[in-house]
Amino acid sequence: MSKAEKELLLLSCCGPCSCGVIKTLAEKGVSFSVFFFNPNISSLEEYEKRRDENRRVCETYGVSFIEGEYSPKAWFEKVKGFEDDPERGKRCSLCFEMRLRQAALYAKAKGFQKFSSVLGISRYKDLNQVNAEALNVSKECEISYDFTNWRKGGIQELTHALIQELSLYNQTYCGCVFSKKR
């Protein structure tokens, strides 16, 4: 793969959150790969459902799918002490930082020009919180982050339509055991 073929690495949390972005980027001819790194997902069964649906979306649009290591033990260690934080609290910032850092390190090691994520596309998440962590990680890892607001430009509406059209498994929580309780 040449450097031109490695333009963007897109960190994805699940098929429903990423499907509109994946389709849009693929149709625009952007050279990108999807990176699935989600150690926050509370059970192996849930993790596999989300991974498989995300992979299916990528296959539908001819996009490369990369699976990061599923390491829930490391994630629990990262958020230890913040288990009772509300959604959008410090626990979420720590989670975003961990996942964005892994994406940045992977992107840099594999020659991608920049990275981005769909972590802030859900109405359950705070895009500014995601972007703050992305900015810090981008500076520390010395790789550009694409701050595109994937909620705009018709992508949100496209996402909702694709969830139905592709019959995607669509969950109502981010994946961590603590968000499921809320």
Stockholm file with secondary structure:
# STOCKHOLM 1.0

chainA/1-182         MSKAEKELLLLSCCGPCSCGVIKTLAEKGVSFSVFFFNPNISSLEEYEKRRDENRRVCETYGVSFIEGEYSPKAWFEKVKGFEDDPERGKRCSLCFEMRLRQAALYAKAKGFQKFSSVLGISRYKDLNQVNAEALNVSKECEISYDFTNWRKGGIQELTHALIQELSLYNQTYCGCVFSKKR
#=GR chainA/1-182 SS CCGGGCCEEEEESCHHHHHHHHHHHHHHTCCEEEEECCTTCSCHHHHHHHHHHHHHHHHHTTCEEEECCCCHHHHHHHHTTCTTCCTTSHHHHHHHHHHHHHHHHHHHHTTCSEEEECTTCSTTSCHHHHHHHHHHHHHHHTCEECCCCTTSTTHHHHHHHHHHHTTCCCCSSCSSHHHHHC
#=GC SS_cons         CCGGGCCEEEEESCHHHHHHHHHHHHHHTCCEEEEECCTTCSCHHHHHHHHHHHHHHHHHTTCEEEECCCCHHHHHHHHTTCTTCCTTSHHHHHHHHHHHHHHHHHHHHTTCSEEEECTTCSTTSCHHHHHHHHHHHHHHHTCEECCCCTTSTTHHHHHHHHHHHTTCCCCSSCSSHHHHHC
//
